[in-house]
């Protein structure tokens, strides 16, 4: 008996409807208003600052209030709030403990944002949100199986397999930043050594070289691309997928030399019949991907809660 056809990655939504999208990262917090067909209509952002949990949330609340003010300027009021946050987190983002936000440990993010906004609120990992965005209206649109990655302050990922976003037990599936790429490598914030995040993130690069990633040498750019390619190859060989779409300030900032080094490593390590030919590409949505992805998380959650 044939298996049932999987549901759409993002449910069909009236293009005139609006989602409040929230992106939470170690460097900045952003909020946006996104239409039902995936267009970013307004955004606001601020650096992630604050010495304790409530101060960090106050920064986030200010960004949300700033972008919601745009709704009074001709944009419809949002129906749902979708959130992409650094992880790890508990199921549905009821509590989050982002590696790059030390002040938040088991912070009750979903409930606090629902209280702040008065909207149905749905939370997922920020890299998973980016993957959904790219599969919805970005570089992976129409591709049933692919890996989405963010290489930025940290390194995260989301996996779409047979048209479905993988969640895992607590919603943390796809955390490619903690694949070991250098067994005797540098210490990672998770407590292990040699994780991709410790070696290839903006934070890791700065710690290793003593310089920000924006000032990385050609050698560092090539090494970073090689290590990302190594991790992508492991996922492709494991899960029988042939595309990785990569966003984030480090990957996109390093540009073509990064992607060339990553592709070279993938070609060297994807030698099975089903993984040979795996490609790595820049994300199609650029800097808008995190907020469009957060909106997609909101629409997905809203659709499921309405069944």
N, C-alpha and C positions, 0 to 999 in steps of 0.2 A: 504494500500500500504506500503511495507516495506521501512524503512528509508535507505538512501544511506549509504554505508559502509564508515566509516571515513577514511580520508587520514592517511598515516603513520605518527607516531609522529615525526620522522625525515625522510626526503626524502632520497631515495637511491642515493648514490653518488659514483662515481668512487673512489676506495680506494687509487688511486695514487694522487688524488687531495688534496690540503692542505688548511686549514683554519687558519687564524691568530686568536687566542683566547685570550681574555683579561678578567681577573677577578679583580674586584675592591672591596676591603673591608676596614674596618676601621683599621685593623692592618697591612695588606700588600696588595701590588698590584703585580699581576703576569701576564705574557703573555706566550703563548705557540704556537707551531705549531702542528696541529692535523690533522691526515689523514682522508680521507673520510669514513673509517670504524671505526673511534673512537679510534685511537691509538695516545697517546701523544708522539711526537717525540723529542721535545725540549722545554725547559722552562727557564724563567728567572724571578726573583722577587726581590722586594725591600720593605722596610718598608714604610708605608703610612706616609709621612712626608711633611711638608710645612706649612708655616704660613698663606698663602692666597691661593686663588683659582688657580692662575697661578703657584705658587710654587708646589702645589699638582699635577697639570697637567704636570709640568716639570718632576716630579718623574715618572709619568706614561709613558711619552714619552721616557724617558731613558730606561725603562724596555722593551718597544716595540722595540726600536732600537736594544737593546741587543739581543733579540730573533730573530729578522729578520736577523741579521748577520749570524745566523745559516743556513739560506737558501742558502748562498753561499758555504756551506760545504757539498753539496750533497743532500740537501732537496729542493724540488721544491718550487718556489715562491708561496705564498698564493694567492687564488682567491677571498677570502671574509674575512671580519673581523666580528667576533661575540663577543659580550660583555655581561658579567654578572656583574651587579653593585648593590650595596646596594641601597635601596629605602627609601622613595617613589620617584616616577618619573612620568613625563608626558608620554602620549602615545608614544610608540616606542623609549623611552629614549631620546627624543629631549632635555629635560632638566631633571637633576637629583638633588635630595636634600637628599643624604644619611644621615640617623640619626647619624651615627658614623663618618662622615667627615664634621665637622662643617664649614669648609671653602667653601664647595660647596653647595650653595643654588641657585636653578634654573640654574645650570651650564649646558651649551649647549654641552653635552658630545658627542652625536652622530656626530654632525657636526664637532666638533674639531678633533675627531678621524678619520673621513673620510678625512679631510684635511691633517692630519698627515700621514696617511697610503696610501692615493690614492686608497683605496679599497671600494667597496660597504660595508657599515657598518650597523649592526643591533644590537640593544641594548634591553636587558630585565633584569628583576630582577634576582639577582644572585642565589637566592634559587629556582626560577622557572627554571633557567638554570640547576641547579643540578638535579632537578626532571626529566627534559628531558633526561639528561645524564643517569640517573639510569634506565629510561624506555627504553633507546636506547640500551645500552650495559652493564648495571649494574644489581643490585639486583632486579629491578622491570621489567626486560625485559620480554615481553610477557604478562604482567599484564595490563588489560585495564583501571583499576581504582585504583589509589593509591595516597597517600600523600607523598611528598618529603619534608624533613626538613633539615635545617642547624642550629645547636646549637653551636655557636662559640662566637666571640666578640659580635655579636647580634644574634637574632633568626629570621629566615625567613622560608618561605615555598612556595611550588608550588603544585598545584593540577592537576592531570590528571584524567579526568572523561570520561568514554566511549571512551578512546583512544585519547582524545583531551585535550590539555593544556588549562586550564581556564585563561582568561585574565582579565575580568572585564572592567569597563568603561575606565579606564586610564592605564590598564595593571598591576594593583597591586593586583590582586586576589591571595588568598592563604597566605596573610600576617599573619600567625598564631602567630607570635611574639606579636601581639597586641590583642589576645584573653585574657580576664580577667580571671586569675586563682586564685587570692587572692583579693577579692573585697576591702579589707581595706589594701592592700599591699603597697609596696614602689612606689615612684614616678618614672615614666617612661619618657624617653626623648621625647616621643610624647605628653606629657602633661597630660596623664591619670595616674591612680594608679593601681598597681597590675597586669600589663600586664606580659605575660610570659617572654618577653624580659627583663623587669625590675627585675624579680625574678630568671631567670634561665640562662641568658647569661653570658659570661665571664665577661663583664663589670658590670652586675648587681651583680654577686657573689662577685666580688672584692669590690664593693661599700657597700654591706651588711656586709661582713665578715671582711673587711680590709686586706684581703689576696688575691693573685691571684688565679684564678680557679685551676691552676696546684698544689696548696698546699691545696686544699679543704679537709676538714675532711670527714670521712665516713658519718656522719650525713648530711653534705651539699650535698654530692653526691646522697644520697638516696632522699633527699628533691627535688633536681633538677630533678631526674628521675621521681619522683611522679608528679611534676607539668607538665612536658612534657607529661606524660601519660594522665593527666587530659585534656590537650588541644587536644591531639590526639583523645581521646574518644569523645569529643564534635564534632570534624570534622567527625568522623566515624558515629556517630549517625545522624548527619545532612545530610551527602552526600551518605550514603550507599556504603562505601568502606571498605575494610578489611585489608589494608596493609599500614603501614607507614615505610618509609626508611629514616634513619637519618644519616647525616654527620656532620662534624664540629669538631673543636679541643676540645670543651668541651665534647660533647657526646662521641666521639671516645677516647678521653683521659681518661674519667671516666670509660669507658669500661663496663664489664659485670654487676657490681653492679648498674650502671645507668640504663641499659636496663632491668634488673630484676625488679627494682622498677617501671619503666615505664610500663612494662607489667602487673604487679600486679594492678596498678591503672586502666589500660585499662580494665582488666578483671572485676574489681569491678564496672565500670561505663558503659560498653558496654553490656547491658542486653537485648536489643531488639533482636528478632529473626535474623534480617538481620545484626546486628553489633556484636553479640556475636562471639567470635573467632578472632576478629581483632588482628593482629600481628604487632609488632614493631621490625625492624631489622636494624643492621648497614648497611650503604651504602656499596655497593660492590666495588666502584671505589676508595675509600679512598681519599687521598689527591689530586688525579688527577681529581676527579669529577667536581670541578668548571671550570677547563679549558676545559675538554671534553664537559661539558654543554654549555659553551660559544660558542664553535665551532658549537654545534648543533643549537644554536640560529642563528648563521650565516647562516648555510645551510637552515634552515627553512625560514628565511627572504629572502634569495636569490631565493629559489624556488617559493615563493609567488610573488616576484617582477618580475619574469620571465614569469608569466602567462598572 
